[in-house]
């Protein structure tokens, strides 16, 4: 059993809390692949699935974000 980020016992909980108000959502596909869907929902983080289960990169670009890869 691994505690969820939203639980105080998780080692990254303080970090999660410090950025919680800036989290737009989590990739629905990735959450499912890593068996984290319930944890994401429990943390009240929206699941993003605009394009085949993933967030829409096109929409991010349209909203003015830049895509950086490295």
Buried (B, 14 or more C-beta within 10 A) or exposed (E): EEEBBBEEEBEEBEEBEEEEEEEEBBBBBBBBEEEBBEBBBEBEBEBBBBEEBEBBEEEBEEEEEEEEEE
